Amino acid sequence: MTRGDGPARTYDAAMSAPATAAPRADSTRFSPVAEIATPRRRLAVETESLVGGVAAGASTILVAMLSFFGSEWPLWGGWSVGALAAIAVIVSGVAVAATGYWRARDLPGQEWRHELRPWKFSLDVATVSAVHAIIAGLITVMVFVLLQRSFEGLVVDPWIGAGASGVASGLAAYWIYLSVSSITTPKLASLLVVFMSITVLTSMATSQDPRWWEIHFSQLGTANDFSSAMFNIALVVAGTFVITFAMYVFRDLSALVRQGVLAHAWTPRLVSVVFVVMGVLLACVGVFPFDVNLFMHNTSAIGMSLSFLALLISAPWVLRGMPSRFFVFCTGAIVVLLGGALLFEPIEYWNLTAFELVAFSTIFGWIAVFIRFVSALSTQHADDGADGGYSV
């Protein structure tokens, strides 16, 4: 086969056989048409992102003018410019994210999502859209709170209020559309960490119980206010997101098996199942708050921790073929978890909240590093013409 103006490359039967068996996502990987279409499609994505941002901003301005007409409003506090902007960002963000993520199925490297079952595809779209919208909404709230603190006593007329809301909604929609149009497994891992960090910190900062930390993290979900609602919803969304995440993990690990990097053909299935179990149990922690169903809450939390610990301990066998330095990192994570547990009981150096914070950071930190290693290995062993789709 001769490609463009480059040297000829000969493919024997052994090289062509996997391409026949590969999913549709791989069938266009070496196609010159796909390579030509890629920059055109990316230009189209930029245009669609701009159109989505303008549409979101314009609709928000219209709603804000009707809502703010005839009065002056603070940037934050009660019904305010920031409150309307945050709602608009979340609502328009979900719509823009769902549209952009759905259209991104045709981009090179994303065609495999056409083969997902309808319920898997719907779950995938819903969770990716919700995570992007909630992150953008919380960032919007933070910006307007800081602006109000910076300009104490400031109130604005309907024109400025509508304009500020429209700008926030438009910028968020533009960013969201661009982000969902270039989703990769490393980006999903980063979004998961960012989402959990922002939502948990928001719940901590807005809790009506200033001494919640003297008990445990689950106390954040028991106050029946904005803080507890945010905490429990974040756990449910994050759990669902981990289930979606498992589909990407399965795909990436399967590629490493085909490339001969991983030793066991069953590794992708086992690891993805563990992620699904962890996701379901994490969601159950939010569905059953500490003060609603203590048994289900504790069972879900402990089960998720044990599932992760089992994967961590068995990593040298399950993930055989990964670099040795990755297993050194796994050993370090085990040491941190066991050391944190000992500092809680019997040493009693810190309380349960501190240990939970350490465990939380270790789990999601390990997931991020694990995906980075998998992505790096996939890029390293990819064929010369492959489009890795790597995005940070």
Helices and strands as residue ranges (DSSP letters): H 13-21, H 24-27, H 32-68, E 73-74, H 81-103, G 104-106, G 111-115, H 118-150, E 155-156, H 158-180, H 185-206, G 212-214, G 217-221, H 226-258, H 267-287, H 294-318, H 324-344, H 352-381
